[in-house]
Amino acid sequence: MSDAALSTEARAPFWRRNFRYLISIPLTAVIIGLAFGPSGLARVASLAATAHPHLPRLDLIAAEPLAVKIHLATIAASFVLGGVLLSGLKGTRLHRALGWG
């Protein structure tokens, strides 16, 4: 692959660079549902329809030891940094600095 083609691909928007991954999540749910027959697909659909996302219970996190709290803080920071890295342009100074971080 030439340098020109690589830089064009690296500068494409996040959704275009990662389209195959964005499609694979719902496709995997359908495949798992079909593996269990027609009732399996209905079960996956009902689970998706009845899902109720909620915030974490901070009282449970507060009761954990300090090591667990530090671990959760680093996980949260990595999600934020990962989102910034994936949504930005590859190879910029910010990308490299956050990548090292």
N, C-alpha and C positions, 0 to 999 in steps of 0.2 A: 504494500500500500504506500502510495507516495505521500510526501509531507503535506502537499496541498489538500489531498483527500482527507488526511487525518485531521488537519486543522479545521476543515469544513465540518466534519462529523463532531469534533470536540466543541464547536461553537453552536451546534443545533440546540434548540430548546430541550429542557429536561424530558418532557413527554415524548418528543420524537426520538431522543437517544434511548429511552427506556420503554418504548411502546410494548415490546415483547414481554417485559416484566409486568406492566400494568394490565395487560390482557391475561396473563397467566393466572392471576389470582382468581377471577371469576370462572375462568375456564377450568381450573383445578377443582373448584367447588362443584361444577357441573359433572366433571368426570367422576369424582368421588360419589356423588349422588347416583349417577348411572351405574356405578359398580355394584350398588346395593339394589338395583332394579328400580322400577317406577316409583315404588314407595320410598326408596332412598332419596330420589330427587325431590319428591314432595317434602320429605323430612328436612332436607337442606334448605328448601325454600321457606318452610315454616319457621325454622330456626333464624333465618335471616330476617324474616318479617317481624318476629317477636323480640328481636334483640333490643335491649334498652341500654345504650352506652351511658356510663355514669362516671363521675370523678372518683378518684381513689379515696378511700377512707383514711384521712390523715391521722385520726386517733390511733389506728392500728400501726401506722408507720412510726408515730411518736413513741410507741411502746417498744420498738425494736432496739437492739443494741447499736452503739455508735458505728460499728463497722458496717452494719447493714444500711444505716442512714448515709454514710459516705459512699457506699456502693451505689445506692439509688440516685444520689446527687450526680455521680459521674455518668451514670446511664442517661439521666435526663440531659446533661450537657452534651453527651455524644449524639443524642437524637437531634438536638438543636443544631450543633455543628454539622452533622451529616446532612440535614436539610439545606443548610446554607451552601455547603459544598456541592450538593447535587443540583441545586437550582442555579448556581452561578456558572461562569465560564471556566473551563478547564485551563490550567496553566498560568493564571494570573497570580500576582503576588499574594493577594488575599487567599486564594485557593491553596497555594503552597504553604503559607503561614498557618492557616487553620488545619491543613493536613498534618503538618508536623505537630501541631497542638493535640 
